[in-house]
């Protein structure tokens, strides 16, 4: 998709201020945005029981034949994740939907297209990051995953994190954020804060499926993304200082 066509798409979605950027340029807020976040606003730091790390291929094979919960009885395909296995950015959603279940890939369909454009707007291609979900199989009817289903997949996600070693995590949507941060706080309370999971920075953002239904929150989503970019830049600056 060329730049002019992409901007036309974004304008149609009500995101006319989302202009493609690179991470080397200063992040700019849209003219009408009313929110601004401070990196000095800390969120809780969460630690988890980290499992033993195995190699990537073994983990993929294990997920592909998983029968830990009843979701294995209704799925078409497991959705392990996709993208760069050495990514700085890791994006974690809640669960596969119908399209994901059929294709075996995360975030496809209209929500996936919007996610791709959101990433492009901050200078990222899907191939540069790693995208996965809290659970690896589609819950029937696209319902929310149950606690036992989340727990069944917890070890898989933790091992993915250990193998990728991301510098920043985007928790996409309420369920992903609450699960990763071990909280029942609403999304509105989790946005705009820099959280940490095993010392990895976590930024909470809206789920693109929600944004397709809620036009008024698209500008807030832009603020969340620029906050994530600034967080990443600060991390990169910190590492550069150590190297020098």
C-alpha positions as CSV (number, residue, x, y, z in Angstrom):
1,X,0.0,0.0,0.0
2,X,1.5,3.3,-1.1
3,X,1.7,6.3,1.3
4,X,-1.2,8.3,-0.4
5,X,-3.5,5.3,-0.3
6,X,-2.5,4.5,3.3
7,X,-3.3,8.1,4.4
8,X,-6.6,7.9,2.6
9,X,-7.4,4.7,4.6
10,X,-6.5,6.3,7.9
11,X,-8.6,9.4,7.1
12,X,-11.6,7.2,6.4
13,X,-11.1,5.6,9.7
14,X,-11.1,9.0,11.4
15,X,-7.3,9.0,12.1
16,X,-6.3,11.8,9.7
17,X,-3.5,12.9,12.0
18,X,-1.6,9.6,11.8
19,X,1.3,10.4,9.5
20,X,4.1,7.9,8.9
21,X,7.1,8.5,11.1
22,X,10.4,6.9,11.8
23,X,11.6,6.2,15.3
24,X,14.6,8.5,14.8
25,X,12.2,11.5,14.5
26,X,10.6,13.2,17.5
27,X,7.2,11.8,18.3
28,X,4.5,14.5,17.8
29,X,1.0,14.5,19.3
30,X,-1.9,15.4,17.0
31,X,-3.1,19.0,17.2
32,X,-6.4,18.2,18.9
33,X,-5.1,15.6,21.4
34,X,-6.0,16.5,24.9
35,X,-3.9,13.9,26.8
36,X,-0.2,13.8,27.5
37,X,1.7,11.3,29.5
38,X,4.9,11.6,31.6
39,X,7.5,8.9,31.6
40,X,7.8,9.7,35.3
41,X,4.4,8.3,36.0
42,X,5.2,4.8,37.2
43,X,2.9,1.8,37.1
44,X,3.4,-1.4,39.1
45,X,6.3,-3.7,38.6
46,X,5.2,-7.3,38.1
47,X,7.4,-10.4,38.4
48,X,6.5,-13.9,37.2
49,X,7.8,-17.3,37.8
50,X,10.0,-17.7,34.7
51,X,10.2,-21.2,33.2
52,X,13.2,-23.0,31.8
53,X,14.0,-21.8,28.3
54,X,13.9,-24.2,25.4
55,X,14.7,-23.5,21.7
56,X,12.2,-21.8,19.4
57,X,11.4,-24.7,17.2
58,X,10.6,-27.0,20.1
59,X,8.3,-24.4,21.6
60,X,6.4,-24.0,18.3
61,X,6.0,-27.7,18.0
62,X,4.8,-28.0,21.6
63,X,2.1,-25.3,21.0
64,X,1.0,-26.8,17.7
65,X,-0.1,-30.1,19.4
66,X,-1.2,-28.6,22.8
67,X,-4.1,-30.3,24.5
68,X,-3.8,-28.6,27.9
69,X,-7.3,-27.1,27.8
70,X,-10.7,-27.6,26.1
71,X,-9.9,-25.0,23.4
72,X,-8.0,-27.7,21.5
73,X,-11.3,-29.4,20.8
74,X,-12.8,-26.5,18.9
75,X,-9.8,-24.9,17.2
76,X,-8.7,-25.2,13.6
77,X,-5.2,-24.1,14.1
78,X,-3.1,-22.9,17.0
79,X,-1.8,-19.3,16.6
80,X,1.8,-19.3,17.9
81,X,2.7,-15.7,16.8
82,X,4.6,-14.1,13.9
83,X,7.3,-11.6,13.3
84,X,10.9,-11.1,14.2
85,X,12.2,-13.6,16.8
86,X,14.9,-11.0,17.8
87,X,12.5,-8.1,18.0
88,X,12.9,-5.1,20.3
89,X,9.1,-4.7,20.3
90,X,6.7,-7.5,21.4
91,X,3.0,-7.0,21.0
92,X,0.7,-9.2,23.1
93,X,-3.1,-9.4,22.5
94,X,-5.7,-11.5,24.2
95,X,-6.7,-14.4,21.9
96,X,-7.1,-15.4,18.2
97,X,-10.4,-14.7,16.4
98,X,-12.1,-16.5,13.6
99,X,-9.7,-15.3,10.9
100,X,-6.7,-16.0,13.0
101,X,-8.0,-19.5,13.8
102,X,-8.3,-20.2,10.1
103,X,-5.0,-18.8,9.0
104,X,-2.8,-19.6,12.0
105,X,-1.6,-16.0,12.2
106,X,-2.3,-13.3,14.8
107,X,-4.2,-10.1,14.1
108,X,-5.5,-10.6,10.6
109,X,-8.8,-9.3,9.1
110,X,-9.9,-5.7,9.5
111,X,-8.5,-5.4,13.1
112,X,-5.2,-6.7,11.8
113,X,-5.2,-4.2,8.9
114,X,-5.8,-1.3,11.4
115,X,-3.0,-2.6,13.6
116,X,-0.6,-2.7,10.7
117,X,-1.4,0.9,9.9
118,X,-1.1,1.9,13.5
119,X,2.4,0.4,13.5
120,X,3.4,2.0,10.2
121,X,2.3,5.4,11.6
122,X,5.1,5.2,14.2
123,X,7.6,3.8,11.7
124,X,7.3,0.1,12.4
125,X,6.6,-2.8,10.0
126,X,4.9,-5.9,11.3
127,X,8.0,-7.9,10.2
128,X,10.1,-5.9,12.7
129,X,8.2,-6.8,15.8
130,X,6.8,-10.0,17.3
131,X,3.1,-10.4,17.6
132,X,1.3,-13.0,19.8
133,X,-1.6,-13.5,22.2
134,X,-2.2,-14.5,25.8
135,X,-3.8,-17.7,24.6
136,X,-2.9,-19.6,21.4
137,X,-6.3,-21.0,20.4
138,X,-9.5,-19.3,19.6
139,X,-12.2,-19.3,22.3
140,X,-15.6,-20.4,20.7
141,X,-17.6,-17.5,19.5
142,X,-14.7,-15.1,20.1
143,X,-15.7,-15.0,23.8
144,X,-13.1,-13.8,26.4
145,X,-10.6,-16.5,27.4
146,X,-11.4,-18.2,30.7
147,X,-8.9,-18.1,33.6
148,X,-8.0,-21.8,33.1
149,X,-7.3,-21.3,29.4
150,X,-5.1,-18.3,30.2
151,X,-3.2,-20.3,32.8
152,X,-2.7,-23.2,30.3
153,X,-0.9,-20.9,27.9
154,X,1.0,-18.9,30.5
155,X,4.1,-21.0,30.2
156,X,4.2,-20.7,26.4
157,X,4.0,-16.9,26.6
158,X,6.7,-16.7,29.2
159,X,9.0,-18.8,27.2
160,X,8.4,-16.7,24.1
161,X,9.4,-13.6,26.1
162,X,12.5,-15.2,27.4
163,X,13.6,-16.3,23.9
164,X,12.8,-12.9,22.3
165,X,14.1,-10.7,25.1
166,X,12.1,-7.6,24.0
167,X,13.1,-4.2,25.1
168,X,9.4,-3.1,25.2
169,X,6.0,-4.8,25.4
170,X,2.7,-3.5,24.1
171,X,-0.2,-5.0,26.0
172,X,-3.1,-4.7,23.5
173,X,-6.5,-4.5,25.1
174,X,-7.9,-4.9,28.5
175,X,-7.6,-8.7,28.9
176,X,-4.0,-8.8,27.8
177,X,-3.1,-5.9,30.0
178,X,-4.8,-7.2,33.1
179,X,-3.3,-10.7,32.6
180,X,0.3,-9.5,32.1
181,X,0.1,-7.0,34.9
182,X,-1.9,-9.2,37.3
183,X,-4.5,-6.6,38.0
184,X,-8.3,-6.1,37.6
185,X,-8.0,-2.4,37.1
186,X,-9.8,-1.1,34.0
187,X,-8.0,-0.2,30.8
188,X,-8.6,3.5,31.5
189,X,-6.5,3.3,34.7
190,X,-3.7,1.3,33.0
191,X,-3.1,3.5,30.0
192,X,-0.6,6.4,30.3
193,X,1.6,4.6,32.8
194,X,4.9,2.9,32.4
195,X,4.5,-0.6,33.8
196,X,7.2,-3.3,34.1
197,X,7.0,-7.1,33.7
198,X,10.2,-8.8,34.9
199,X,11.9,-5.5,34.4
200,X,10.7,-5.1,30.8
201,X,8.8,-1.9,30.1
202,X,5.1,-2.4,29.3
203,X,2.8,0.1,27.7
204,X,-1.0,-0.5,27.5
205,X,-2.8,0.4,24.3
206,X,-6.3,-0.1,22.9
207,X,-7.2,-3.2,21.0
208,X,-7.7,-2.4,17.2
209,X,-11.0,-4.3,17.2
210,X,-12.2,-1.9,19.9
211,X,-11.0,1.1,17.9
212,X,-13.0,-0.1,14.9
213,X,-16.1,0.3,17.0
214,X,-15.1,3.4,19.0
215,X,-14.1,6.3,16.7
216,X,-13.8,8.8,19.5
217,X,-10.9,6.8,21.1
218,X,-8.7,6.7,18.0
219,X,-6.9,9.9,19.0
220,X,-6.3,8.5,22.5
221,X,-4.7,5.5,20.8
222,X,-2.3,7.8,19.0
223,X,-1.2,9.3,22.3
224,X,-0.6,5.8,23.6
225,X,1.5,4.9,20.7
226,X,3.6,8.1,20.8
227,X,4.1,7.4,24.6
228,X,5.4,3.9,23.7
229,X,7.8,5.4,21.1
230,X,9.2,7.8,23.6
231,X,9.6,5.0,26.1
232,X,11.5,3.0,23.5
233,X,13.7,6.0,22.7
234,X,14.6,6.5,26.3
235,X,15.5,2.8,26.6
236,X,17.8,3.1,23.5
237,X,19.4,6.2,24.9
238,X,20.1,4.4,28.2
239,X,21.8,1.5,26.4
240,X,23.8,3.9,24.2
241,X,25.0,5.6,27.3
242,X,26.1,2.4,28.9
243,X,28.0,1.4,25.7
244,X,29.9,4.7,25.5
